[in-house]
Amino acid sequence: MSDHAIQNEAFLRNIYARGPFSGHGFCVHATGVPLHEWEGYDYPLSDAPVSEWVPWVVENYERQVRMLEAVGDDSVPVAKLGTGTQIYAAAFGCRVHRYDDTNPAALPLVRTAEEADEIEAPDIWRSRELSRVFELGSLVRDELGEDAYLGPCDVQSGFDTASLIWNKEHFLMAMMEPDDSAAAKRLVDKCASLLKTFLAELRREFPRLSPCHCPAAWAPPEMGPWLSNDECGIMGTAMFEEHALPELIDLSEHFGGLGMHCCADAEHQFASFNAIPNFYAFNRVLARSGWDPILDHFSGPEAPAHVLSWITDEAALKLMDDAAEGTRFIFVLDTADPEQGKAWYEKMRALSPRTDLIPYTEPVDE
């Protein structure tokens, strides 16, 4: 780890932990090779040796190291063990469909409450889809050394996994039917329990695992998990609070906090998100209602840090101007061009000076 990356760790950790404000974060992420373009496709699904994917992870990591050296931004390089969203549903037995231009997706396994109740949670060590994540992580750590940060595979809520396992329209209907609602909750509980066990084992095995699932930013390993909560947009608030919110609260209470990615039209759930204890980071993807609603619900020194990517400079500047004092932002630019990254960083940093950074000087030999 370079000295600059180590300083960036302290800077970003302070943002997530709601420490004294010392500037917003601006991170340039070097665009790497997407998983679906890598030879052999998705490693949890393949019968090929996991070692074949080590070059993919290492290559993407080294791109980030070179980008940080060229740009001097606020990022911390992470070797992400990327997967598609299918891994948990596939571990339960769902077949997986492969696409030519994006990550694979799980296909529904059950359509009725009776079939859902017959589903049994897998042992993560006997599941190829889950155990191979640990295998790849160990091989990458051996390659890069103990100091390198790893990044997570896909992390999505147990509720989101249940909505893949149970044909979605039937799953939603079941939640509204008194006779089937209990079966829906039981399936969510199985998926949530699997995720909780899996996350606990990942944290135990890889102490330097950044929990940030999406976007491509670093977060301190001691913070709670960071998951996708994407199905929350398809239901009303009462249904969300009954069927999905309890898992999020439980995860946060168990691990000491929760970060969240959400790309659904879910503004009607934002007030409920505030029930999550130590909700420390929020990645909101642009929805039809624009960016403004995040500040209506999450603004000020007690709000989660907003970690935003795929956002225009104009929108980012407006958010910083409109936010209440004490609101923290980390903006992420994806680019393969160091010159573009440097120009963007210098522009944004000039608008929000970073007051913590002590210039590093080479020690003088006496």
BELSUL-V945106 format. One record per helix or strand of 3 or more residues. SS is the DSSP state (2 for helix, 1 for strand). FROM is the first residue (numbers start at 0). TO is the last residue. If there is no record, write none. Layout:
BEGIN
((SS:FROM:TO) (SS:FROM:TO))
END
This chain:
BEGIN
((2:2:15) (1:24:29) (2:34:36) (2:49:70) (1:77:79) (2:86:90) (2:112:117) (2:127:143) (1:148:150) (2:157:164) (2:167:175) (2:177:204) (1:225:227) (2:230:233) (2:236:242) (2:244:254) (1:257:261) (2:266:272) (1:278:283) (2:292:296) (1:304:308) (2:312:321) (1:328:334) (2:337:350))
END
